[in-house]
Amino acid sequence: MAYDEVLAERIRERLEPEGVAAKKMFGGITFLLQGNALANLYEEGLMVRVGSEGMDEALGRPGARQFVFRGKEQNGWVVLAEETLDDEVLDDWLKWAMEVTAELPPK
């Protein structure tokens, strides 16, 4: 599993106090809130849940692109360029992902 361990630790520090679990899966590390994925860090970068309604806004932000899996665009998820993730930007994306994921029923 090739992902940025330093970024993974930065994410853990922010999310674990909020009750988010980290689990190695999908070729990286997935961060789960009540059993629902809110972010996944893998070799392509950091993927975050923004919800269907948030796609236009998310894609308008620097460093965000549509998540594509097996040639199909995945609605509600974006992949972020790691070089854009200073502390403030990372905090903002993770807060957004937490809010969207918290609205989902627990698994």
GROMACS elastic network, one bead per residue, 0.5 to 0.9 nm:
[ bonds ]
;  ai    aj funct       b0    kb
    1    24     6  0.86450   500
    1    27     6  0.54845   500
    1    28     6  0.55767   500
    1    29     6  0.84768   500
    1    42     6  0.74208   500
    1    43     6  0.76107   500
    2     5     6  0.86329   500
    2    27     6  0.76780   500
    2    28     6  0.68799   500
    2    42     6  0.64527   500
    2    43     6  0.51801   500
    3     6     6  0.89397   500
    3     7     6  0.83739   500
    3     8     6  0.78542   500
    3    27     6  0.86903   500
    3    28     6  0.63129   500
    3    29     6  0.80218   500
    3    41     6  0.63943   500
    3    44     6  0.78742   500
    3    45     6  0.74004   500
    4     7     6  0.53777   500
    4     8     6  0.62047   500
    4     9     6  0.88130   500
    4    41     6  0.77157   500
    4    42     6  0.76408   500
    4    43     6  0.74319   500
    4    45     6  0.80850   500
    5     9     6  0.62123   500
    5    10     6  0.86602   500
    6     9     6  0.52059   500
    6    10     6  0.63439   500
    6    11     6  0.87531   500
    7    11     6  0.62061   500
    7    12     6  0.85817   500
    7    41     6  0.83703   500
    7    46     6  0.88431   500
    7    82     6  0.83395   500
    7    85     6  0.89674   500
    8    11     6  0.51615   500
    8    12     6  0.61499   500
    8    13     6  0.86801   500
    8    29     6  0.77607   500
    8    41     6  0.70282   500
    9    13     6  0.61117   500
    9    14     6  0.86789   500
   10    13     6  0.52930   500
   10    14     6  0.65893   500
   10    15     6  0.88872   500
   10    87     6  0.86583   500
   10    90     6  0.89203   500
   11    14     6  0.52450   500
   11    15     6  0.61057   500
   11    16     6  0.83199   500
   11    31     6  0.87456   500
   11    90     6  0.81470   500
   11    91     6  0.87229   500
   11    94     6  0.81486   500
   12    15     6  0.51827   500
   12    16     6  0.55004   500
   12    17     6  0.84791   500
   12    20     6  0.82286   500
   12    21     6  0.83992   500
   12    22     6  0.73483   500
   12    31     6  0.83331   500
   13    16     6  0.60831   500
   13    17     6  0.73273   500
   14    17     6  0.66752   500
   14    18     6  0.75694   500
   14    91     6  0.77448   500
   14    94     6  0.83243   500
   15    18     6  0.51719   500
   15    19     6  0.67873   500
   15    20     6  0.53687   500
   15    21     6  0.78763   500
   15    22     6  0.88937   500
   15    31     6  0.81317   500
   15    94     6  0.80490   500
   15    98     6  0.88159   500
   16    19     6  0.52341   500
   16    21     6  0.63552   500
   16    22     6  0.80122   500
   17    20     6  0.72623   500
   18    33     6  0.86163   500
   19    32     6  0.86998   500
   19    33     6  0.68245   500
   19    34     6  0.81838   500
   20    31     6  0.62874   500
   20    32     6  0.54131   500
   20    34     6  0.75335   500
   20    35     6  0.88897   500
   20    38     6  0.89400   500
   21    30     6  0.81686   500
   21    31     6  0.56073   500
   21    32     6  0.51411   500
   21    33     6  0.66473   500
   21    34     6  0.84705   500
   21    35     6  0.83988   500
   22    29     6  0.64814   500
   22    30     6  0.56368   500
   22    32     6  0.63011   500
   23    28     6  0.84966   500
   23    29     6  0.55315   500
   23    30     6  0.52495   500
   23    31     6  0.64310   500
   23    32     6  0.76286   500
   24    27     6  0.73202   500
   24    28     6  0.57157   500
   24    30     6  0.60323   500
   24    31     6  0.87843   500
   25    28     6  0.55118   500
   25    29     6  0.56156   500
   25    30     6  0.60934   500
   25    40     6  0.85801   500
   26    29     6  0.72523   500
   26    30     6  0.75033   500
   26    40     6  0.80855   500
   26    42     6  0.79569   500
   27    41     6  0.86486   500
   27    42     6  0.62404   500
   27    43     6  0.80118   500
   28    40     6  0.67530   500
   28    41     6  0.55365   500
   28    43     6  0.72016   500
   29    39     6  0.84877   500
   29    40     6  0.56626   500
   29    41     6  0.53141   500
   29    42     6  0.65804   500
   30    37     6  0.65002   500
   30    38     6  0.77183   500
   30    39     6  0.58863   500
   30    41     6  0.63969   500
   30    42     6  0.85819   500
   31    35     6  0.89732   500
   31    36     6  0.81986   500
   31    37     6  0.57245   500
   31    38     6  0.58741   500
   31    39     6  0.52807   500
   31    40     6  0.61216   500
   31    41     6  0.83605   500
   32    35     6  0.53054   500
   32    36     6  0.50832   500
   32    38     6  0.58200   500
   32    39     6  0.74073   500
   32    40     6  0.89561   500
   32   101     6  0.88312   500
   33    36     6  0.52396   500
   33    37     6  0.64284   500
   33    38     6  0.66828   500
   33    98     6  0.76035   500
   33   101     6  0.69228   500
   33   102     6  0.70977   500
   33   106     6  0.80118   500
   34    37     6  0.85134   500
   34   101     6  0.86593   500
   34   102     6  0.79122   500
   34   104     6  0.87340   500
   34   105     6  0.80647   500
   34   107     6  0.62296   500
   35   106     6  0.60066   500
   36   101     6  0.67425   500
   36   102     6  0.85586   500
   36   104     6  0.75424   500
   36   105     6  0.83458   500
   36   106     6  0.68490   500
   36   107     6  0.65323   500
   37    40     6  0.73857   500
   37    48     6  0.85941   500
   37    49     6  0.77047   500
   37   101     6  0.73731   500
   38    47     6  0.84345   500
   38    48     6  0.59135   500
   38    49     6  0.52481   500
   38    50     6  0.85045   500
   38    94     6  0.81644   500
   38    97     6  0.55275   500
   38    98     6  0.63926   500
   38   100     6  0.80333   500
   38   101     6  0.58138   500
   38   102     6  0.89037   500
   39    46     6  0.69695   500
   39    47     6  0.54070   500
   39    49     6  0.61412   500
   39    77     6  0.88006   500
   39    94     6  0.79414   500
   39    97     6  0.71759   500
   39    98     6  0.89184   500
   40    45     6  0.83009   500
   40    46     6  0.58562   500
   40    47     6  0.50987   500
   40    48     6  0.65745   500
   40    49     6  0.89690   500
   41    44     6  0.78254   500
   41    45     6  0.58107   500
   41    47     6  0.61923   500
   41    48     6  0.86695   500
   42    45     6  0.54760   500
   42    46     6  0.64944   500
   42    47     6  0.79802   500
   43    46     6  0.83449   500
   44    47     6  0.84406   500
   44    79     6  0.77746   500
   44    80     6  0.87501   500
   44    81     6  0.85493   500
   45    79     6  0.63173   500
   45    80     6  0.61015   500
   45    81     6  0.62600   500
   45    82     6  0.61607   500
   46    78     6  0.82668   500
   46    79     6  0.55054   500
   46    80     6  0.53336   500
   46    81     6  0.73043   500
   46    82     6  0.70134   500
   47    67     6  0.72643   500
   47    77     6  0.65930   500
   47    78     6  0.54811   500
   47    80     6  0.62167   500
   48    76     6  0.84721   500
   48    77     6  0.56324   500
   48    78     6  0.56481   500
   48    79     6  0.64865   500
   48    80     6  0.77743   500
   48    93     6  0.73726   500
   48    94     6  0.74776   500
   48    96     6  0.86784   500
   48    97     6  0.60486   500
   49    52     6  0.89279   500
   49    76     6  0.57954   500
   49    78     6  0.67736   500
   49    93     6  0.89191   500
   49    94     6  0.88323   500
   49    96     6  0.79295   500
   49    97     6  0.50346   500
   49    98     6  0.82186   500
   49   100     6  0.70259   500
   49   101     6  0.72032   500
   50    53     6  0.77623   500
   50    54     6  0.54257   500
   50    55     6  0.65394   500
   50    58     6  0.71039   500
   50    75     6  0.88888   500
   50    76     6  0.52097   500
   50    77     6  0.56926   500
   50    78     6  0.71596   500
   50    93     6  0.83965   500
   50    96     6  0.65402   500
   50    97     6  0.55627   500
   50    98     6  0.89489   500
   50    99     6  0.87621   500
   50   100     6  0.63004   500
   50   101     6  0.83823   500
   51    54     6  0.52907   500
   51    55     6  0.66726   500
   51    75     6  0.73913   500
   51    77     6  0.67722   500
   51    97     6  0.81502   500
   51   100     6  0.61827   500
   51   101     6  0.82668   500
   52    55     6  0.56327   500
   52    56     6  0.86839   500
   52    75     6  0.57368   500
   52    77     6  0.79729   500
   53    56     6  0.74947   500
   53    57     6  0.84705   500
   53    76     6  0.74683   500
   54    57     6  0.54839   500
   54    58     6  0.59721   500
   54    59     6  0.85564   500
   54    76     6  0.70134   500
   55    58     6  0.50657   500
   55    59     6  0.59855   500
   55    60     6  0.84874   500
   55    66     6  0.82923   500
   55    75     6  0.72957   500
   55    76     6  0.60100   500
   55    77     6  0.75413   500
   55    78     6  0.78296   500
   56    59     6  0.53062   500
   56    60     6  0.62685   500
   57    60     6  0.51787   500
   57    61     6  0.68392   500
   58    61     6  0.54796   500
   58    62     6  0.86811   500
   58    64     6  0.66120   500
   58    65     6  0.81931   500
   58    66     6  0.89835   500
   58    77     6  0.89784   500
   58    78     6  0.73331   500
   59    62     6  0.77695   500
   59    63     6  0.82933   500
   59    64     6  0.53953   500
   59    65     6  0.58298   500
   59    66     6  0.70352   500
   59    78     6  0.74755   500
   60    63     6  0.88613   500
   60    64     6  0.74247   500
   60    65     6  0.88574   500
   61    64     6  0.59630   500
   61    65     6  0.88734   500
   62    65     6  0.88333   500
   62    80     6  0.85015   500
   62    81     6  0.83557   500
   62    84     6  0.72692   500
   63    79     6  0.80936   500
   63    80     6  0.53949   500
   63    82     6  0.78833   500
   63    83     6  0.80203   500
   63    84     6  0.60716   500
   63    85     6  0.86832   500
   64    78     6  0.60984   500
   64    79     6  0.56777   500
   64    81     6  0.64471   500
   65    68     6  0.89887   500
   65    77     6  0.88112   500
   65    78     6  0.54423   500
   65    79     6  0.53708   500
   65    80     6  0.65502   500
   65    81     6  0.82702   500
   66    73     6  0.65361   500
   66    74     6  0.71082   500
   66    75     6  0.78065   500
   66    76     6  0.86152   500
   66    77     6  0.66489   500
   66    79     6  0.62558   500
   66    80     6  0.89881   500
   67    72     6  0.84366   500
   67    73     6  0.59079   500
   67    74     6  0.55493   500
   67    75     6  0.77429   500
   67    76     6  0.85303   500
   67    77     6  0.56793   500
   67    79     6  0.55031   500
   68    71     6  0.58568   500
   68    72     6  0.52649   500
   68    74     6  0.56784   500
   68    75     6  0.89635   500
   68    77     6  0.88197   500
   68    78     6  0.86283   500
   68    79     6  0.88604   500
   69    72     6  0.52861   500
   69    73     6  0.64152   500
   69    74     6  0.67664   500
   70    73     6  0.84572   500
   73    77     6  0.88290   500
   74    77     6  0.60580   500
   74    78     6  0.81595   500
   75    78     6  0.82686   500
   80    83     6  0.86291   500
   80    84     6  0.76087   500
   80    85     6  0.79526   500
   81    84     6  0.57616   500
   81    85     6  0.73038   500
   82    85     6  0.53685   500
   82    86     6  0.85773   500
   83    86     6  0.76138   500
   84    89     6  0.72846   500
   84    90     6  0.83284   500
   85    88     6  0.76429   500
   85    89     6  0.53681   500
   85    90     6  0.50300   500
   85    91     6  0.86587   500
   85    93     6  0.89216   500
   86    89     6  0.54349   500
   86    90     6  0.59856   500
   86    91     6  0.84945   500
   87    90     6  0.51856   500
   87    91     6  0.60220   500
   87    92     6  0.85993   500
   88    91     6  0.51560   500
   88    92     6  0.62545   500
   88    93     6  0.88336   500
   89    92     6  0.50938   500
   89    93     6  0.63150   500
   89    94     6  0.86467   500
   90    93     6  0.52627   500
   90    94     6  0.61241   500
   90    95     6  0.84842   500
   91    94     6  0.52391   500
   91    95     6  0.60129   500
   91    96     6  0.85890   500
   92    95     6  0.51793   500
   92    96     6  0.62542   500
   92    97     6  0.87067   500
   93    96     6  0.51449   500
   93    97     6  0.62136   500
   93    98     6  0.86200   500
   94    97     6  0.50027   500
   94    98     6  0.60267   500
   94    99     6  0.85724   500
   95    98     6  0.50727   500
   95    99     6  0.62105   500
   95   100     6  0.87192   500
   96    99     6  0.52103   500
   96   100     6  0.63029   500
   96   101     6  0.85719   500
   97   100     6  0.52575   500
   97   101     6  0.59915   500
   97   102     6  0.84064   500
   98   101     6  0.51529   500
   98   102     6  0.58682   500
   98   103     6  0.87569   500
   99   102     6  0.52248   500
   99   103     6  0.67645   500
  100   103     6  0.55907   500
  100   104     6  0.74023   500
  101   104     6  0.54616   500
  101   105     6  0.86720   500
  102   105     6  0.77710   500
  102   106     6  0.84100   500
  103   106     6  0.89850   500
  104   107     6  0.88062   500
